[in-house]
Amino acid sequence: MTRRIDVHAHYLGGTVEALFSSGFTLAGGYRIAPGWTPEAALAFMDRHDIAAQLLSAPWPFAGRPDDPDFATRFCRGVNREYADLIARHPDRFGAFTAVPLDDPDTMLAEIAHGLDDLGLDGVMLTSNSLGHYFGDPFYEPVLADLNRRGVPVLLHPTDPPHVDVLGRGRPSSVCEYPFDTARNIINGLYCGVFERYPDLTLILAHCGGALPTLGWRIAEHTTMGRGPGDADIDPAHVAHVLHGLYYDTALAGAAHSLLPTLQVTGADHVLFGTDWPAAPEATVDHGIADLTRFEGFSARQLAAVERGNAARLFPRLAGDGR
């Protein structure tokens, strides 16, 4: 059996469930359905031949006017719950450190706590930090730290600024999430982020959203003119960066996403993901079926996508999970 490693699964217990049970809603009125438990997650994993999940809490939180420490307290609670869960099930769960987005110093402090004190497996960032994108000065200290550490960073999409206009009232996951992932990486490319920080290890959710489809266009535009202050990059640099990113198959396991992804990178940079429980189990089933019948992977490459590539990034989880 393959014993997959799922790099894109969400944590909805403890601190997260308490927040949403209190009536808190995200943009668009989105709420979290209660009911996540370690036992439910383990049962889901066993039904889908998943040895281990890397958990994340993919919401961009900062302090509130009436509660400046809200985001720090929320992320600290989530990260400690991750550590407790991993201590109980070390072969079955890993986690990406939840990071408050108030300011770079606050982000760096929680990254250090999650990685150095709690021993978590990586860091989760959103596709924009409350309007800040890669290349903005806001992000520079954080990217420098993550580049130095070389730890895996899951880049999870979130609402872009002005989503109330752009989204047309539909769930952001339909198209705004895929576009915002691309927007962030494109801004990083043109602002020279990947020249300054070549050792970033980024996992792009959902096969990078729209990014692979735009790969040629992004590269070719470097020969057609750049904006004020943009870095002096060329098509070769764009191709090199896109090839070196990792791309997960959550809601992106079909040929519609995989074919363009394989135009910018190889099968060795594609990782298995489910997006459960944000994605219902029926959708996960459809995604796994599409992935396993995708003709663009050899049997050996499919095994690497489902397990081997993630085992290299997360060697702690390279056992069989039994």
C-alpha positions as CSV (number, residue, x, y, z in Angstrom):
1,M,0.0,0.0,0.0
2,T,1.1,3.6,-0.7
3,R,0.4,5.1,2.8
4,R,0.0,8.6,1.6
5,I,1.3,11.8,3.3
6,D,-1.3,14.5,3.2
7,V,0.4,17.9,3.3
8,H,-2.9,19.9,3.1
9,A,-5.3,19.1,5.9
10,H,-6.9,21.5,8.4
11,Y,-7.2,21.6,12.1
12,L,-10.6,22.5,13.5
13,G,-10.3,21.4,17.1
14,G,-9.8,23.1,20.5
15,T,-9.0,26.8,20.1
16,V,-10.3,26.9,16.5
17,E,-13.6,25.3,17.3
18,A,-14.1,27.5,20.4
19,L,-13.6,30.6,18.3
20,F,-16.1,29.7,15.6
21,S,-18.6,28.3,18.1
22,S,-18.6,31.7,19.8
23,G,-20.3,33.1,16.7
24,F,-17.1,34.4,14.9
25,T,-17.4,34.4,11.1
26,L,-15.0,35.1,8.4
27,A,-15.5,37.3,5.3
28,G,-18.6,36.2,3.4
29,G,-20.2,34.7,6.5
30,Y,-18.1,31.5,6.3
31,R,-18.2,29.4,9.5
32,I,-16.5,26.3,10.6
33,A,-18.7,23.2,11.1
34,P,-18.0,21.7,14.5
35,G,-17.0,18.1,15.0
36,W,-13.3,17.7,14.2
37,T,-11.6,15.3,16.6
38,P,-8.3,13.4,16.4
39,E,-10.3,10.2,16.2
40,A,-12.3,11.5,13.3
41,A,-9.2,12.6,11.5
42,L,-7.5,9.2,12.1
43,A,-10.5,7.4,10.8
44,F,-10.6,9.6,7.7
45,M,-6.9,8.9,7.1
46,D,-7.4,5.1,7.5
47,R,-10.2,5.2,5.0
48,H,-8.0,6.9,2.4
49,D,-4.7,5.1,3.0
50,I,-3.1,8.2,4.6
51,A,-0.2,7.5,6.9
52,A,0.1,11.1,8.2
53,Q,-1.4,14.6,7.9
54,L,0.3,18.0,8.1
55,L,-2.3,20.2,9.8
56,S,-2.8,23.9,9.3
57,A,-5.2,26.6,10.4
58,P,-5.5,28.7,7.3
59,W,-6.9,32.0,8.6
60,P,-5.3,35.4,8.5
61,F,-5.7,36.8,12.0
62,A,-4.4,40.0,13.5
63,G,-5.3,41.8,16.7
64,R,-8.6,43.5,17.1
65,P,-9.1,47.1,18.2
66,D,-10.8,45.9,21.4
67,D,-8.3,42.9,21.8
68,P,-4.8,43.7,20.4
69,D,-3.5,40.3,21.6
70,F,-6.2,38.2,20.0
71,A,-4.2,36.8,17.1
72,T,-1.1,36.0,19.2
73,R,-3.3,34.3,21.8
74,F,-5.2,32.3,19.1
75,C,-2.1,31.1,17.3
76,R,-0.3,30.3,20.5
77,G,-3.2,28.2,21.6
78,V,-3.4,26.4,18.2
79,N,0.4,25.7,18.1
80,R,0.4,24.3,21.6
81,E,-2.5,22.0,20.7
82,Y,-0.6,20.9,17.6
83,A,2.4,19.9,19.9
84,D,0.1,18.0,22.3
85,L,-1.6,16.2,19.4
86,I,1.8,15.3,17.8
87,A,3.1,14.0,21.2
88,R,0.1,11.6,21.3
89,H,0.3,10.5,17.7
90,P,3.9,11.3,16.5
91,D,3.7,9.1,13.4
92,R,0.3,10.3,12.3
93,F,0.3,14.1,12.6
94,G,2.5,17.0,11.8
95,A,1.7,20.7,11.8
96,F,2.5,24.0,10.2
97,T,3.0,26.8,12.8
98,A,0.1,29.2,12.9
99,V,1.4,32.8,12.7
100,P,-0.4,36.0,13.8
101,L,-0.1,38.8,11.2
102,D,0.0,41.9,13.3
103,D,3.6,42.9,12.4
104,P,6.9,41.2,11.4
105,D,8.2,41.0,15.0
106,T,5.0,39.3,16.2
107,M,5.2,36.8,13.3
108,L,8.9,36.1,14.0
109,A,8.2,35.4,17.7
110,E,5.6,32.8,17.0
111,I,7.6,31.2,14.2
112,A,10.4,30.8,16.7
113,H,8.1,29.4,19.3
114,G,6.5,26.9,16.9
115,L,9.7,25.7,15.4
116,D,12.3,26.1,18.2
117,D,10.2,25.5,21.3
118,L,7.5,23.2,20.1
119,G,9.3,21.4,17.3
120,L,6.6,21.8,14.7
121,D,7.3,20.8,11.2
122,G,7.0,24.0,9.2
123,V,5.2,27.3,8.9
124,M,1.9,28.3,7.3
125,L,1.6,31.7,5.6
126,T,-1.4,33.1,3.8
127,S,-1.3,34.3,0.2
128,N,-1.5,37.8,1.5
129,S,-1.0,39.1,5.1
130,L,-4.0,41.4,5.4
131,G,-3.0,43.1,2.1
132,H,0.7,42.6,2.3
133,Y,2.3,40.4,-0.5
134,F,5.7,38.9,-1.0
135,G,8.0,41.8,-2.0
136,D,6.4,44.3,0.4
137,P,8.7,45.6,3.1
138,F,6.4,44.0,5.7
139,Y,7.4,40.5,4.6
140,E,11.2,41.0,4.4
141,P,12.2,40.0,7.9
142,V,9.9,37.0,7.9
143,L,11.2,35.7,4.5
144,A,14.8,36.3,5.6
145,D,14.2,34.1,8.6
146,L,12.4,31.4,6.7
147,N,15.1,31.4,4.1
148,R,17.7,31.0,6.8
149,R,15.8,28.1,8.4
150,G,15.0,26.4,5.1
151,V,11.8,24.9,6.7
152,P,8.8,23.9,4.6
153,V,6.3,26.8,4.3
154,L,2.7,26.1,3.2
155,L,1.3,29.1,1.3
156,H,-2.4,28.8,1.7
157,P,-4.7,31.2,-0.2
158,T,-7.0,33.7,1.5
159,D,-9.2,36.6,0.4
160,P,-7.5,39.4,-1.5
161,P,-8.2,43.0,-0.7
162,H,-11.5,44.2,-2.1
163,V,-12.9,40.6,-2.3
164,D,-16.3,42.1,-1.7
165,V,-16.1,43.5,-5.2
166,L,-14.0,40.9,-6.9
167,G,-15.7,37.8,-5.5
168,R,-19.2,38.8,-6.7
169,G,-20.6,37.2,-3.6
170,R,-19.4,33.7,-4.4
171,P,-17.2,31.6,-2.1
172,S,-13.6,32.8,-2.5
173,S,-12.4,29.2,-3.1
174,V,-14.0,29.2,-6.5
175,C,-11.5,31.6,-8.1
176,E,-10.2,34.3,-5.8
177,Y,-8.1,31.9,-3.8
178,P,-6.3,30.5,-7.0
179,F,-5.8,34.0,-8.3
180,D,-4.4,35.3,-5.0
181,T,-1.8,32.6,-4.8
182,A,-0.6,33.5,-8.2
183,R,-0.6,37.2,-7.4
184,N,1.6,36.7,-4.4
185,I,4.2,34.6,-6.2
186,I,4.2,37.0,-9.2
187,N,4.8,40.0,-7.0
188,G,7.6,38.1,-5.2
189,L,9.2,37.3,-8.5
190,Y,9.1,40.8,-9.9
191,C,10.2,42.3,-6.6
192,G,13.3,40.0,-6.5
193,V,12.2,38.0,-3.5
194,F,13.6,34.8,-4.9
195,E,16.9,36.4,-5.7
196,R,17.3,37.6,-2.1
197,Y,16.0,34.4,-0.6
198,P,16.9,31.4,-2.8
199,D,16.5,28.8,-0.1
200,L,12.8,29.4,0.6
201,T,11.0,26.1,0.6
202,L,7.4,26.9,-0.5
203,I,4.5,24.6,-0.9
204,L,1.7,26.2,-2.9
205,A,-1.8,25.0,-2.1
206,H,-4.0,23.7,-4.9
207,C,-1.1,23.3,-7.4
208,G,-0.4,27.0,-7.2
209,G,-3.9,28.0,-8.3
210,A,-3.6,30.0,-11.6
211,L,0.2,30.3,-11.4
212,P,1.3,27.3,-13.6
213,T,-1.1,28.3,-16.3
214,L,0.4,31.8,-16.4
215,G,4.0,30.5,-16.2
216,W,5.0,31.3,-19.8
217,R,3.2,34.7,-19.7
218,I,4.9,35.7,-16.5
219,A,8.3,34.8,-17.9
220,E,7.9,36.5,-21.2
221,H,6.7,39.7,-19.6
222,T,10.1,40.1,-18.1
223,T,11.3,40.9,-21.6
224,M,8.5,43.4,-22.3
225,G,9.0,45.9,-19.5
226,R,8.7,46.1,-15.8
227,G,7.2,48.3,-13.2
228,P,9.1,51.0,-11.3
229,G,11.5,49.4,-8.8
230,D,11.0,45.9,-10.2
231,A,14.0,43.5,-10.1
232,D,16.1,42.9,-13.2
233,I,14.8,39.3,-13.8
234,D,14.6,37.3,-17.0
235,P,12.6,34.3,-18.3
236,A,15.3,31.9,-17.0
237,H,14.9,33.2,-13.5
238,V,11.1,32.8,-13.6
239,A,11.4,29.3,-14.9
240,H,14.0,28.4,-12.2
241,V,11.8,29.7,-9.4
242,L,8.6,28.0,-10.6
243,H,10.4,24.7,-11.1
244,G,11.7,24.9,-7.5
245,L,8.4,25.5,-5.8
246,Y,6.3,22.6,-4.5
247,Y,2.6,22.2,-5.5
248,D,0.0,20.2,-3.6
249,T,-3.0,18.4,-5.2
250,A,-5.7,19.5,-2.8
251,L,-8.7,20.3,-5.0
252,A,-6.1,20.1,-7.9
253,G,-5.6,16.4,-8.5
254,A,-7.2,16.4,-12.0
255,A,-5.5,16.9,-15.3
256,H,-6.9,20.4,-15.5
257,S,-4.4,21.4,-12.8
258,L,-1.7,18.8,-13.1
259,L,-1.0,19.3,-16.8
260,P,0.0,23.0,-16.5
261,T,1.8,22.2,-13.2
262,L,4.0,19.7,-15.0
263,Q,4.9,22.4,-17.6
264,V,6.7,24.4,-14.9
265,T,8.0,21.7,-12.6
266,G,8.5,17.9,-12.4
267,A,6.7,15.1,-10.6
268,D,9.3,15.3,-7.8
269,H,7.8,18.7,-6.7
270,V,4.1,17.6,-6.6
271,L,2.7,16.7,-3.2
272,F,-0.5,14.9,-2.1
273,G,-3.1,17.0,-0.3
274,T,-6.8,16.6,0.5
275,D,-8.0,19.9,2.0
276,W,-10.1,17.8,4.4
277,P,-12.4,18.7,6.2
278,A,-12.8,22.0,4.5
279,A,-13.3,19.8,1.4
280,P,-16.0,17.3,2.1
281,E,-15.1,13.6,1.9
282,A,-16.9,13.1,-1.4
283,T,-14.8,15.8,-3.0
284,V,-11.7,14.2,-1.6
285,D,-12.7,10.9,-3.1
286,H,-13.2,12.5,-6.5
287,G,-9.8,14.1,-6.2
288,I,-8.0,10.9,-5.3
289,A,-9.7,9.1,-8.1
290,D,-8.6,11.7,-10.6
291,L,-5.1,11.7,-9.3
292,T,-4.7,7.9,-9.5
293,R,-5.9,7.7,-13.0
294,F,-4.0,10.7,-14.3
295,E,-1.9,9.4,-17.2
296,G,0.9,12.0,-16.8
297,F,2.5,10.1,-14.0
298,S,4.2,6.7,-14.1
299,A,3.5,4.3,-11.3
300,R,6.8,5.4,-9.7
301,Q,6.1,9.1,-10.1
302,L,2.6,8.6,-8.6
303,A,4.1,6.9,-5.6
304,A,6.5,9.8,-5.1
305,V,3.6,12.3,-5.4
306,E,1.5,10.5,-2.9
307,R,4.3,9.8,-0.4
308,G,8.0,9.9,-1.4
309,N,8.3,13.6,-2.1
310,A,6.7,14.6,1.2
311,A,8.8,12.0,3.0
312,R,11.9,13.9,1.9
313,L,10.5,17.3,3.1
314,F,9.2,15.8,6.4
315,P,11.5,13.0,7.3
316,R,10.0,12.7,10.7
317,L,6.9,11.3,9.1
318,A,8.6,9.0,6.7
319,G,7.6,5.9,8.7
320,D,4.5,3.9,7.6
321,G,2.2,5.6,10.2
322,R,1.2,2.3,11.8
